[in-house]
Amino acid sequence: MHDSDELFMKEALRQAHMAGSIDEVPVGAVIVHERKIIARAHNQIETLIDPTAHAEMIAITQATNYLSSKWLPKCTLYVTVEPCSMCAGALVLARIARVCFGAREPKTGACGSVINIANHKSLNHRMEIKGGILSGECSELVSEFFRKKRKSKQDLEN
């Protein structure tokens, strides 16, 4: 683990809290280039009514715009939850160097949990993957969000 991994993951966690505060699944992401954050994003699926508005996808767009490049070869993505297949595919296409995530995603994770698009031997790019950074905080944030959702649903039904 690089010295700054936890520092940058804490910024991704701030983004995740922002998502939760507007009733989005609390996932946050930042992209770092040469030790500088060049993109900050959180889920906006409900807000934008767009199934592709994942934190990672928004951050990729911000980072490529910032660098005026379709590729991110010297960049690291920090994201609070393991990327799904859509996001992992986009990260391959963006040729990002490194992905650091907090919580594993046992249902949809595409960086090793369910499938491994991030390092698939048939694809033209592979990236360094580091999971488990501040995993407790990252997973608790998502778990608490869904606990509250289930409780709200139960309260409405009673």
C-alpha positions as CSV (number, residue, x, y, z in Angstrom):
1,M,0.0,0.0,0.0
2,H,1.2,3.5,-0.8
3,D,1.6,5.9,2.0
4,S,-1.2,8.1,0.7
5,D,-3.8,5.4,0.0
6,E,-5.8,6.0,3.2
7,L,-5.6,9.7,2.8
8,F,-7.1,9.6,-0.7
9,M,-9.7,6.9,0.4
10,K,-10.8,9.3,3.1
11,E,-11.7,11.8,0.4
12,A,-13.6,9.1,-1.5
13,L,-15.5,8.4,1.8
14,R,-16.4,12.2,2.0
15,Q,-17.8,11.8,-1.5
16,A,-19.7,8.7,-0.4
17,H,-21.2,10.6,2.5
18,M,-22.4,13.3,0.1
19,A,-24.2,10.6,-2.0
20,G,-25.9,9.2,1.1
21,S,-27.0,12.6,2.2
22,I,-29.0,12.9,-1.1
23,D,-30.4,9.4,-0.8
24,E,-28.0,7.8,-3.3
25,V,-26.2,4.6,-2.5
26,P,-23.2,6.0,-0.7
27,V,-20.3,5.3,-3.1
28,G,-17.6,7.9,-3.6
29,A,-14.6,8.1,-5.9
30,V,-11.6,10.2,-6.5
31,I,-8.9,10.0,-9.2
32,V,-5.4,11.0,-8.4
33,H,-2.7,12.1,-10.9
34,E,0.8,12.8,-9.7
35,R,-0.4,12.9,-6.0
36,K,-3.1,15.5,-6.9
37,I,-6.8,14.8,-6.9
38,I,-8.1,15.6,-10.4
39,A,-11.6,14.2,-10.0
40,R,-14.2,13.8,-7.2
41,A,-17.5,12.1,-7.7
42,H,-20.3,10.2,-6.0
43,N,-23.2,8.1,-7.2
44,Q,-25.9,10.2,-8.9
45,I,-28.0,7.4,-10.4
46,E,-31.3,8.6,-8.7
47,T,-30.5,12.3,-9.2
48,L,-29.8,12.0,-12.9
49,I,-32.2,9.1,-13.5
50,D,-29.3,7.4,-15.2
51,P,-28.1,3.8,-14.5
52,T,-24.6,4.7,-15.7
53,A,-24.1,7.6,-13.2
54,H,-21.9,5.6,-10.9
55,A,-19.2,7.5,-9.0
56,E,-16.4,5.9,-11.0
57,M,-18.0,6.8,-14.4
58,I,-18.4,10.4,-13.4
59,A,-14.9,10.6,-12.0
60,I,-13.4,9.1,-15.2
61,T,-15.1,11.8,-17.3
62,Q,-13.9,14.5,-15.0
63,A,-10.3,13.1,-15.0
64,T,-10.1,12.7,-18.8
65,N,-11.5,16.2,-19.3
66,Y,-8.9,17.6,-16.8
67,L,-6.1,15.9,-18.6
68,S,-7.5,16.4,-22.1
69,S,-6.9,12.7,-22.7
70,K,-9.0,9.6,-23.2
71,W,-6.4,7.6,-21.2
72,L,-5.4,7.8,-17.6
73,P,-2.2,5.8,-17.5
74,K,-0.6,7.6,-14.6
75,C,-3.7,7.8,-12.5
76,T,-5.1,5.9,-9.5
77,L,-8.9,5.6,-8.8
78,Y,-9.9,5.4,-5.1
79,V,-13.4,4.2,-4.7
80,T,-15.3,3.1,-1.6
81,V,-16.8,0.0,-3.1
82,E,-15.3,-2.5,-5.6
83,P,-16.2,-1.5,-9.1
84,C,-19.0,-3.3,-11.0
85,S,-18.5,-4.8,-14.5
86,M,-19.6,-1.5,-16.2
87,C,-17.1,0.6,-14.2
88,A,-14.3,-2.0,-14.5
89,G,-14.8,-2.1,-18.2
90,A,-14.6,1.7,-18.4
91,L,-11.4,1.6,-16.3
92,V,-9.9,-0.9,-18.8
93,L,-10.8,1.4,-21.7
94,A,-9.4,4.4,-19.9
95,R,-6.2,2.4,-19.3
96,I,-6.0,3.5,-15.7
97,A,-2.8,2.4,-13.9
98,R,-4.2,1.5,-10.5
99,V,-7.5,1.0,-8.6
100,C,-7.8,1.1,-4.9
101,F,-11.2,0.2,-3.3
102,G,-12.5,-0.1,0.2
103,A,-15.3,-2.7,0.5
104,R,-15.5,-5.9,-1.6
105,E,-18.8,-6.2,-3.5
106,P,-19.7,-9.9,-3.3
107,K,-22.7,-9.6,-5.7
108,T,-21.4,-7.4,-8.5
109,G,-17.7,-6.8,-7.9
110,A,-15.6,-7.0,-11.1
111,C,-12.1,-6.6,-9.7
112,G,-11.9,-10.1,-8.4
113,S,-15.0,-10.8,-6.2
114,V,-17.4,-12.1,-8.8
115,I,-15.4,-11.7,-12.0
116,N,-12.2,-10.0,-12.8
117,I,-12.5,-7.6,-15.7
118,A,-9.8,-5.4,-14.3
119,N,-7.2,-8.1,-15.0
120,H,-8.8,-10.3,-17.6
121,K,-6.1,-12.0,-19.8
122,S,-8.1,-11.4,-23.0
123,L,-8.4,-7.7,-22.6
124,N,-5.8,-5.2,-23.8
125,H,-5.1,-3.5,-20.5
126,R,-4.6,-4.7,-16.9
127,M,-4.4,-2.5,-13.8
128,E,-3.0,-2.9,-10.3
129,I,-5.8,-3.6,-7.8
130,K,-5.6,-3.0,-4.1
131,G,-8.7,-3.8,-2.1
132,G,-9.6,-3.4,1.6
133,I,-8.4,0.2,2.2
134,L,-10.5,1.5,5.1
135,S,-12.9,-1.4,4.3
136,G,-14.7,-1.3,7.7
137,E,-15.7,2.4,7.2
138,C,-16.6,1.8,3.6
139,S,-18.7,-1.3,4.1
140,E,-20.4,0.1,7.2
141,L,-21.5,3.2,5.3
142,V,-23.3,1.1,2.7
143,S,-24.7,-1.4,5.2
144,E,-26.1,1.5,7.3
145,F,-27.7,3.1,4.3
146,F,-29.5,-0.1,3.4
147,R,-30.5,-0.8,7.0
148,K,-32.2,2.6,7.1
149,K,-33.9,1.9,3.7
150,R,-35.3,-1.5,5.0
151,K,-36.5,0.1,8.2
152,S,-38.2,2.9,6.4
153,K,-39.9,0.4,4.1
154,Q,-41.0,-1.7,7.2
155,D,-42.3,1.5,8.9
156,L,-44.4,2.3,5.8
157,E,-45.9,-1.2,5.8
158,N,-46.9,-1.2,9.4
